[in-house]
């Protein structure tokens, strides 16, 4: 399916650029419902897309809800289920688009088998269409973590092509979450992917963590050395391969990564604090720690207490990244995940979180 036969998406991109409108998106995982978080906690004055995560993929390619209680039956914002809440919110906020994210962290085994099989690809697309239409959703997001060789990259494109047969681009949104690492992106023909996708959600975070040999800014906009991955290098690679800038959403983490016994990036460390080396944004900076910003590489950090060196994004760095999006002509930003700063219901904390989102309303 060639790009020449698919003018509608590119026309929409062109119209979006002409209007100078940007996307401000957020992922809402259904697991948060068990923590007392709901879609109604989000600030829709500065959010226009919500990715509801995650739906599951069956061995035969069928797409199904991963948690029917949380998604469709639990009491959420006065209605039934997280999806029910978002459909209700769509009525209150006509600008809001809700996309079902399919896959996630456990998808690395199921997606390759499904994408490699013509029948399973068709099952995937047909069942995704049925779920989207039944729920009143605006489209789907492919969260395959991640195509890991050339064959899987080819099959990834075949899956996108099949989806577009059943979810045409004049009616439905189709996006894909992909890492900013060239080591993964090299397996996908991004110019061909542009024929099918409205957006790539570029996961510009987790560059460093407890698995790394040294500490580092896990969501740095600019790298400290040539061998490091950064948000800017990921964007540059995607654009260099022919994917349009306006189709890129730059990812912002709503959490920090901790490196114990380190005092900054590029150091040896011994494990991480918090929950498996992370602290949610609502928990930062750590108590008694001063927050500073590395303006050169665009990363916030705090040092001391039970976190050691913790690196994350704050309103200052998000504002800088929003400026980078405007400079490069990107489509906007997305956040993983929310509401990571809404548990503390005090006005101060809520305002802090809203500010962090609001600075990216461009």
C-alpha positions as CSV (number, residue, x, y, z in Angstrom):
1,X,0.0,0.0,0.0
2,X,1.8,3.1,-1.2
3,X,1.8,6.5,0.3
4,X,0.5,7.9,-3.0
5,X,-2.8,6.1,-2.4
6,X,-3.2,7.4,1.1
7,X,-3.4,11.2,1.0
8,X,-5.8,11.7,3.9
9,X,-3.3,11.2,6.8
10,X,-0.7,13.5,5.2
11,X,-3.4,16.0,4.5
12,X,-4.3,15.9,8.2
13,X,-0.6,16.4,9.2
14,X,-0.4,19.4,6.8
15,X,-3.5,20.9,8.3
16,X,-2.2,20.3,11.8
17,X,1.0,22.1,11.0
18,X,-0.9,25.0,9.3
19,X,-3.0,25.4,12.5
20,X,0.2,25.2,14.7
21,X,-1.6,22.7,16.9
22,X,0.3,20.2,19.0
23,X,-0.6,16.9,20.7
24,X,-0.3,16.6,24.4
25,X,-0.9,12.9,25.2
26,X,-0.7,10.7,28.2
27,X,-0.8,7.0,28.8
28,X,-3.2,5.7,31.5
29,X,-2.5,2.1,32.5
30,X,-5.5,0.2,33.8
31,X,-3.4,-1.1,36.7
32,X,-3.7,2.4,38.2
33,X,-7.4,1.8,38.9
34,X,-6.3,-0.6,41.7
35,X,-4.3,2.3,43.2
36,X,-7.3,4.5,43.4
37,X,-6.3,6.6,40.3
38,X,-8.9,7.4,37.6
39,X,-9.0,9.1,34.2
40,X,-11.1,11.8,35.8
41,X,-8.0,13.0,37.8
42,X,-6.4,14.2,34.6
43,X,-6.4,17.8,33.5
44,X,-8.1,17.9,30.1
45,X,-7.4,21.6,29.7
46,X,-4.0,20.6,28.5
47,X,-4.5,17.0,27.4
48,X,-6.0,16.1,24.0
49,X,-5.0,12.4,23.7
50,X,-5.2,9.5,26.2
51,X,-3.7,6.1,25.5
52,X,-5.5,3.5,27.5
53,X,-3.0,0.7,28.3
54,X,-3.0,-2.2,27.8
55,X,-5.2,-4.5,25.8
56,X,-3.8,-8.1,25.3
57,X,-3.0,-10.1,22.2
58,X,-4.1,-13.8,22.0
59,X,-2.0,-16.4,20.4
60,X,-4.3,-16.4,17.3
61,X,-4.0,-12.6,17.0
62,X,-7.2,-11.7,18.7
63,X,-7.2,-8.4,20.6
64,X,-9.0,-8.4,24.0
65,X,-9.3,-6.4,27.2
66,X,-6.5,-7.5,29.6
67,X,-8.6,-6.8,32.7
68,X,-12.3,-6.7,32.2
69,X,-13.0,-5.7,35.8
70,X,-10.8,-2.6,35.7
71,X,-11.7,-1.8,32.1
72,X,-15.4,-2.3,32.1
73,X,-16.9,-3.1,35.5
74,X,-15.1,-1.4,38.4
75,X,-16.7,1.8,39.7
76,X,-14.6,4.6,38.2
77,X,-15.5,8.3,38.2
78,X,-19.2,7.4,38.7
79,X,-19.4,5.0,35.8
80,X,-18.3,1.4,35.0
81,X,-14.7,0.8,34.2
82,X,-11.7,2.9,33.1
83,X,-12.9,2.8,29.5
84,X,-16.3,3.8,30.5
85,X,-14.9,6.8,32.3
86,X,-12.9,7.9,29.3
87,X,-16.0,7.5,27.0
88,X,-17.9,9.7,29.5
89,X,-15.0,12.2,29.5
90,X,-15.0,12.3,25.7
91,X,-18.6,13.6,25.9
92,X,-17.5,16.4,28.3
93,X,-14.4,17.3,26.3
94,X,-15.1,17.1,22.5
95,X,-11.4,17.6,21.8
96,X,-10.4,14.4,23.6
97,X,-9.3,11.4,21.6
98,X,-8.9,8.0,23.3
99,X,-6.7,5.3,21.8
100,X,-6.4,1.7,23.0
101,X,-2.8,0.7,23.5
102,X,-2.2,-3.0,22.6
103,X,0.7,-5.0,24.0
104,X,3.1,-3.5,26.5
105,X,6.1,-4.9,28.4
106,X,5.0,-8.6,28.1
107,X,4.4,-8.4,24.3
108,X,7.9,-9.4,23.1
109,X,6.9,-13.0,22.5
110,X,3.4,-12.8,21.3
111,X,3.8,-10.0,18.7
112,X,6.5,-11.7,16.6
113,X,4.3,-14.9,16.2
114,X,1.2,-12.9,15.3
115,X,2.8,-10.5,13.0
116,X,4.6,-13.3,11.0
117,X,1.3,-15.1,10.2
118,X,-1.1,-13.7,7.5
119,X,-4.2,-15.2,9.2
120,X,-3.2,-14.0,12.7
121,X,-2.5,-10.5,11.4
122,X,-6.0,-10.4,9.9
123,X,-7.5,-11.7,13.2
124,X,-5.6,-8.9,15.0
125,X,-7.0,-6.2,12.7
126,X,-10.6,-7.5,12.7
127,X,-10.8,-7.9,16.5
128,X,-9.1,-4.6,17.1
129,X,-11.8,-3.0,14.9
130,X,-14.5,-4.7,16.8
131,X,-13.2,-3.6,20.2
132,X,-12.6,0.0,19.0
133,X,-16.1,0.3,17.5
134,X,-17.8,-1.4,20.5
135,X,-16.0,0.9,23.0
136,X,-16.3,4.2,20.9
137,X,-12.6,4.6,20.8
138,X,-10.6,6.6,18.2
139,X,-8.0,4.0,17.2
140,X,-5.2,1.8,18.5
141,X,-1.6,2.1,19.5
142,X,0.9,-0.8,18.8
143,X,3.1,-1.3,21.9
144,X,5.3,-4.1,20.6
145,X,8.4,-4.0,22.8
146,X,10.2,-4.4,20.5
147,X,10.9,-5.7,16.9
148,X,14.4,-7.1,17.5
149,X,15.7,-8.1,14.0
150,X,15.1,-7.4,10.4
151,X,12.4,-10.1,10.0
152,X,10.4,-8.8,12.9
153,X,10.8,-5.3,11.5
154,X,9.4,-6.4,8.2
155,X,6.5,-8.2,9.9
156,X,5.8,-5.1,12.0
157,X,5.1,-3.2,8.8
158,X,3.0,-6.1,7.4
159,X,0.9,-5.9,10.6
160,X,0.5,-2.1,10.2
161,X,-0.6,-2.6,6.6
162,X,-3.2,-5.2,7.6
163,X,-4.6,-3.0,10.4
164,X,-5.0,-0.1,7.9
165,X,-7.2,-2.2,5.7
166,X,-9.7,-2.6,8.5
167,X,-9.0,0.7,10.3
168,X,-8.8,3.2,7.5
169,X,-6.9,6.4,8.2
170,X,-9.9,8.6,7.5
171,X,-11.7,7.1,10.5
172,X,-9.2,5.8,12.9
173,X,-5.9,6.8,14.5
174,X,-3.0,4.3,14.4
175,X,0.2,4.9,16.4
176,X,3.2,2.9,17.6
177,X,5.3,3.2,20.7
178,X,9.0,2.8,19.8
179,X,12.2,3.4,21.7
180,X,14.6,6.3,20.8
181,X,17.4,3.8,20.4
182,X,18.9,3.4,16.9
183,X,19.8,-0.2,17.8
184,X,16.1,-1.0,17.7
185,X,14.8,1.5,15.2
186,X,17.3,0.2,12.6
187,X,15.2,-2.9,12.1
188,X,12.1,-0.9,10.9
189,X,11.8,0.9,7.5
190,X,10.5,4.1,9.0
191,X,9.7,5.7,5.7
192,X,7.3,2.8,4.9
193,X,5.9,3.0,8.5
194,X,4.9,6.6,7.8
195,X,2.5,5.3,5.2
196,X,0.4,3.8,8.0
197,X,1.1,5.6,11.2
198,X,-0.4,8.9,12.4
199,X,2.3,9.1,15.2
200,X,5.3,7.4,16.5
201,X,5.3,7.7,20.3
202,X,9.1,8.0,20.7
203,X,10.0,6.6,24.1
204,X,12.8,9.1,25.0
205,X,13.5,7.7,28.4
206,X,15.1,4.7,30.2
207,X,18.5,5.5,28.6
208,X,20.0,4.5,31.9
209,X,18.8,2.5,34.9
210,X,19.8,-0.2,37.4
211,X,20.8,-2.5,34.4
212,X,23.4,0.1,33.2
213,X,27.1,-0.1,33.8
214,X,27.1,3.5,35.0
215,X,24.7,6.2,36.1
216,X,23.2,8.7,33.7
217,X,20.3,11.0,32.9
218,X,17.6,8.6,31.9
219,X,15.6,11.0,29.8
220,X,18.3,13.5,28.6
221,X,17.4,15.7,25.7
222,X,21.1,15.9,24.7
223,X,23.7,13.3,25.2
224,X,26.8,13.8,27.3
225,X,28.9,11.7,24.8
226,X,28.6,10.5,21.2
227,X,28.0,6.8,22.3
228,X,25.0,7.7,24.4
229,X,21.4,7.8,23.3
230,X,19.3,10.9,23.8
231,X,15.9,12.3,22.9
232,X,17.5,14.5,20.3
233,X,19.5,11.7,18.7
234,X,16.4,9.5,18.5
235,X,14.4,12.3,16.9
236,X,17.3,13.0,14.4
237,X,17.5,9.3,13.4
238,X,13.7,8.9,12.9
239,X,13.6,12.1,10.7
240,X,16.7,11.0,8.8
241,X,14.9,7.8,7.8
242,X,12.1,9.7,6.1
243,X,9.5,9.7,8.9
244,X,7.8,13.2,9.0
245,X,8.6,15.4,12.0
246,X,5.0,16.3,12.6
247,X,4.3,12.5,13.2
248,X,6.7,12.3,16.1
249,X,5.5,12.6,19.7
250,X,8.4,13.0,22.2
251,X,8.1,10.9,25.4
252,X,8.3,12.4,28.9
253,X,8.7,10.0,31.9
254,X,6.5,10.7,34.9
255,X,9.1,9.1,37.1
256,X,12.8,9.3,38.1
257,X,15.5,6.7,38.1
258,X,17.7,6.3,41.1
259,X,21.4,5.4,41.4
260,X,22.6,4.7,44.9
261,X,26.1,5.7,45.9
262,X,26.4,7.9,42.8
263,X,26.5,11.7,42.9
264,X,25.9,12.4,39.2
265,X,25.9,10.9,35.7
266,X,28.8,8.7,34.4
267,X,29.6,7.1,37.8
268,X,29.6,3.6,39.2
269,X,26.7,2.9,41.5
270,X,25.2,0.1,43.7
271,X,21.6,-0.5,43.0
272,X,18.6,1.9,43.0
273,X,16.2,3.3,45.6
274,X,12.5,3.4,45.5
275,X,10.4,0.9,43.6
276,X,12.9,-1.2,41.6
277,X,15.1,1.8,41.1
278,X,12.3,4.4,40.4
279,X,10.4,7.1,42.1
280,X,7.2,8.6,40.8
281,X,7.2,12.3,40.1
282,X,4.9,12.8,43.1
283,X,7.7,11.6,45.3
284,X,10.4,14.0,43.9
285,X,12.6,15.6,44.8
286,X,13.3,13.3,47.8
287,X,12.8,14.8,51.2
288,X,15.5,17.1,52.2
289,X,17.1,17.1,48.8
290,X,17.6,20.1,46.6
291,X,16.4,19.9,43.0
292,X,18.7,21.2,40.3
293,X,18.6,21.2,36.5
294,X,21.3,20.3,34.1
295,X,20.6,22.9,31.5
296,X,23.2,21.7,29.0
297,X,21.7,18.2,28.7
298,X,18.2,19.1,29.8
299,X,17.6,16.9,32.9
300,X,16.4,17.5,36.4
301,X,18.0,15.8,39.4
302,X,18.2,15.6,43.1
303,X,20.9,14.1,45.3
304,X,21.0,12.4,48.7
305,X,18.6,10.8,51.1
306,X,17.3,7.4,50.1
307,X,17.6,7.9,46.3
308,X,21.3,8.8,45.8
309,X,21.5,10.4,42.4
310,X,17.9,10.6,41.0
311,X,17.3,11.9,37.4
312,X,14.0,12.9,36.0
313,X,12.0,15.6,34.2
314,X,10.4,18.7,35.9
315,X,8.4,21.7,34.6
316,X,11.7,23.4,33.5
317,X,12.9,20.5,31.5
318,X,9.4,19.8,30.0
319,X,9.2,23.4,28.9
320,X,12.6,23.0,27.2
321,X,11.5,19.8,25.5
322,X,8.3,21.5,24.3
323,X,10.6,24.2,22.9
324,X,12.6,21.5,21.2
325,X,9.4,20.1,19.7
326,X,8.5,23.5,18.2
327,X,12.0,24.0,16.9
328,X,12.0,20.7,15.1
329,X,8.4,20.8,14.0
330,X,7.4,17.7,16.0
331,X,3.8,16.7,16.6
332,X,4.0,17.2,20.4
333,X,4.7,15.3,23.6
334,X,3.3,12.3,25.4
335,X,3.7,11.2,29.1
336,X,4.3,7.8,30.6
337,X,2.3,7.5,32.8
338,X,-0.5,9.4,34.6
339,X,-1.7,10.4,37.1
340,X,1.8,10.0,38.6
341,X,1.4,13.1,40.7
342,X,-2.3,13.0,41.7
343,X,-2.2,10.7,44.7
344,X,-1.4,13.6,47.0
345,X,-4.6,15.5,46.7
346,X,-3.2,18.7,48.2
347,X,-3.5,21.7,45.9
348,X,0.2,22.3,45.9
349,X,1.0,18.8,44.5
350,X,-1.9,18.9,42.0
351,X,-0.8,22.3,40.8
352,X,2.8,21.1,40.4
353,X,1.6,18.2,38.3
354,X,-0.7,20.3,36.2
355,X,2.1,22.8,35.7
356,X,4.3,20.1,34.4
357,X,1.7,19.0,31.9
358,X,0.6,22.6,31.2
359,X,3.9,23.9,30.1
360,X,3.6,21.7,27.1
361,X,0.4,23.2,25.8
362,X,2.7,25.2,23.5
